[in-house]
Amino acid sequence: MTFARFCILTAALWGTLLTPTMAQRGPASVFVTPVAPYEFAQRIEALGTLEPNERVDLTLNAADRVTAIYFDDGERVREGKTLLSLAQREQVALVEAAEAEVEEARRQLERVTRLARQNAVSQSELDTARRTYDAADAQLRAVQSRQRDRVLVAPFDGLLGFRQVSVGSFVGPGDVIATLIDDSEMNLDFLVPSTFLRVLRPGVAIEATTDDLPGQIFEGAIATLDNAIDPVTRSVRIRAILPNEDQQLRAGMFMQVTLIADPRTAPSIPEEAVEPVGPLTFVYVVNDRDGNKIVERREVQLGTRQEGRVEVLDGLSDGDIIVNEGLLRVRDGAPVIIQNETMLRPTLKGMSGSPAGTTGTAN
């Protein structure tokens, strides 16, 4: 309550104390406000940790010495980029030998096929030639696959970590070359008490902040709810997705999460307009009656309280005028005088010229 409001209402109260008979006969001075729509939402606080959208330890299926490395620590790479290769001489020779076998089998198959059209060879000889060609072609694909296993390529777009090998290092199957993560969007995992499950579903908006990036708010949405509740903590694991186009978010960041669940627009009133009486709550509604302003005490059902506003579930409609200050003097069915808000604005009289507090001119 502002100081001006306090003075006006205090004067009215003193009038009641000093001249009770006159005060009872005279209408009370009040300030009013309309019932207005307001956006409410259930806000749930949690703590979580960021994880990348994809993470993979890059390894090879072959064992040999590293002959070339084509990336730097912390480099951002595209899918399919060659990152490392092992010694290739022996494998190249095996591929060339397999290609020669395929070419020879192909010529033999063509020759036997021509003879078979002239009935110069049997069907079994034609089948043998075709089988030899198919076996040679399969052998070529096998050695080519083993050759590809000696070259490491990026499986998706992402950010590389530190490399774990150098040129000349001997690596074997399963040895980690580097770690690659996809940070185009981040997974935010956190726990929420299971009592909130009724308002949680994929698509619910969240806001997240971190002390590592003060002053910034990151917006996202719930993507997945775990399929079970933890029997010890009675909480459910939630995974939300945060866009990360500018790559500010890093895996492992600790985040403060606010879920904005069950958003809705509902009639609302200021908290100070509510008169609690035991388990019940009332407000005073101003009505016009024969040209006078008469207050009606009305029971209301209230919901969520948010930022000084209270959600009205039942008892009022948008546009109803209620008393929000001066409740001490009003009674059900009594007349009131509605004070204008503009009377609380300070006015300056005779203030032309120098501002208040300044006189004369500087010497």
Secondary structure, DSSP 8 states (H G I E B T S, - for coil): --HHHHHHHHHHHHHHHH-HHHHHHS-EEEEEEE-EEEEEEEEEEEEEEEEEEEEEEE--SS-EEEEEE---TT-EE-TT-EEEEE--HHHHHHHHHHHHHHHHHHHHHHHHHHHHHTT-S-HHHHHHHHHHHHHHHHHHHHHHHHHHTTEEE-SSSEEE------TT-EE-TT---EEEEEEEEEEEEEEEEGGGGGG--TT-EEEEE-TTSTT--EEEEEEEEEEEE-TTT-EEEEEEEEE-TT----TT-EEEEEEEEEEEEEEEEEGGG-EEETTEEEEEEEEEETTEEEEEEEE-EEEEEETTEEEEEES--TT-EEEEE-TTT--TT-BEEE--GGGGS---SS--SS-TT--S---
